[in-house]
Amino acid sequence: MIMAEYYVYVLISEKDGNFYVGYTLNLKKRLSDHNNGNVRSTSHRIPLRLIYFEGCLNQQDVIHREKYLKTAWGKRYIKNRIKNYLTSLDSLWHQAGQAVVA
């Protein structure tokens, strides 16, 4: 069985509702780094929730996928893939006085 070595992932900020796309070798550690404020680009947006990830076999492929997911087409792809999740999340946030801006 072939196992993914790299992961491209999408986080959503529970603070502002925006997405963050990145890649890593260790998804669990990277999510912890983000939520502990150890990643400069997301430290002001915590807490963050993992909403999507894909495995890739090499770094070249994961970088290509990350770049795609950061485009308008890539963002549309993610929103369509997780539409039901975002709808339920939006309902919860509206109850708490927040809204998904993404």
C-alpha positions in Angstrom: 0.0 0.0 0.0 1.3 3.4 -1.0 1.1 6.1 1.8 1.1 9.8 1.2 4.3 11.6 2.3 3.0 15.2 2.0 -0.3 16.8 2.8 -2.0 19.9 1.4 -4.5 21.2 3.8 -7.2 23.8 4.2 -8.0 25.5 7.6 -10.8 27.8 8.4 -10.4 30.5 11.0 -13.2 30.4 13.6 -12.3 34.1 14.2 -12.8 35.6 10.8 -14.2 32.7 8.6 -11.3 32.9 6.1 -9.4 29.9 4.6 -5.7 29.2 5.0 -4.0 26.7 2.6 -0.7 25.1 3.3 1.3 21.9 3.0 3.2 19.7 5.4 4.8 16.4 6.1 3.0 16.0 9.5 -0.6 17.2 9.5 -1.3 16.7 13.2 1.8 18.6 14.3 1.2 21.4 11.8 -2.4 21.9 12.9 -1.1 22.1 16.5 1.5 24.6 15.5 -1.2 26.8 13.9 -3.5 26.7 16.9 -0.7 27.3 19.4 0.1 30.5 17.6 3.5 29.2 16.2 2.7 30.1 12.6 3.1 33.8 12.0 0.6 34.0 9.1 -2.3 32.5 11.2 -1.4 33.5 14.8 -3.9 36.4 14.7 -6.6 34.2 13.3 -6.8 31.3 15.9 -8.6 29.1 16.6 -8.4 27.3 13.3 -10.2 24.2 12.2 -9.0 21.6 9.6 -11.7 21.3 7.0 -10.0 19.5 4.1 -6.8 17.7 3.2 -5.3 15.7 0.4 -2.2 13.4 0.4 0.5 13.6 -2.2 3.4 11.3 -2.9 6.1 14.0 -3.5 6.9 17.6 -2.7 6.5 18.8 -6.3 2.9 17.5 -6.5 1.9 18.9 -3.2 3.3 22.4 -4.0 1.5 22.3 -7.4 -1.8 21.3 -5.6 -1.3 24.0 -2.9 -0.8 26.7 -5.6 -4.0 25.5 -7.3 -6.1 25.6 -4.1 -5.0 29.2 -3.5 -6.4 30.3 -6.8 -10.1 31.4 -7.4 -10.8 28.1 -9.1 -9.2 26.2 -6.2 -11.2 28.1 -3.6 -14.3 27.3 -5.6 -13.3 23.6 -5.7 -12.9 23.5 -1.9 -16.2 25.3 -1.3 -18.0 22.8 -3.5 -16.3 19.8 -2.0 -17.3 20.8 1.5 -20.5 22.7 0.8 -22.6 20.8 3.4 -20.0 21.2 6.1 -19.8 24.9 5.5 -23.6 25.3 5.5 -23.8 23.5 8.9 -20.8 25.5 10.2 -22.4 28.8 9.0 -25.6 27.9 10.9 -23.6 27.3 14.1 -21.7 30.6 13.7 -24.8 32.6 13.0 -26.2 31.3 16.3 -23.1 32.5 18.0 -23.3 35.9 16.2 -20.6 35.2 13.6 -20.7 34.4 9.9 -18.5 32.5 7.5 -17.0 35.2 5.3 -15.0 32.8 3.1 
